[in-house]
């Protein structure tokens, strides 16, 4: 499980030298009931420095065996969705970001191959899980992971795990680094394609 997080961390560090961070909202998706999709302020996205990005990637690389909330569903696939479970292990927030760690667990005695588009419909060849979202009900915001863009190019990189190529009953640790939630926010909801929203996840302040 740790290898996926480490692979992402190394890739994110190589990007950090020339990166512009953009906080995404789910403009293409409906807002959660009772709240609206609000674009995080540009100042909060642009204020994350290289050192803060590295800290978000490396210092928070810490999943745990604790399960804050779970949801059963299926990893999207146009031919046959693959039954699985999501276990959320940690939600860690500070003034510049919110990092979520969760485990993808296969619930059948199979060894399926997963498509890149499973958690990334808009850019399925980008090899990441950028379709995940975090709902801050206090601020009425639906947040998606920061996107880093190389200066002078159209290529970009999500501050989230690489797309899993498969899954097993052992589980695979995945993560995403989102814009900061409100200081008064104590619980959040995690949205992952193919699974019911996982609500009332406690936020740990770092």
Buried (B, 14 or more C-beta within 10 A) or exposed (E): BEEBBEEBBEBBBEBBEEBEBBBBBBEEBEBBEEBEBBBBEEEBBEEBEEEBBBBBBBEBBBBEEEEBBBBEBBBBBEEEBBBBBBBBBBBBBBEBBBBBBBBBBBBEEEEBEBBBBBBBEEBBEBBBBBBBBBBBBBBBBBBBBBBBBBEEEEEBBBBBBBBBEEBBEEBBBBBBBBBBBBEEBBBBBBBBBBBEEBBEBEBEEE
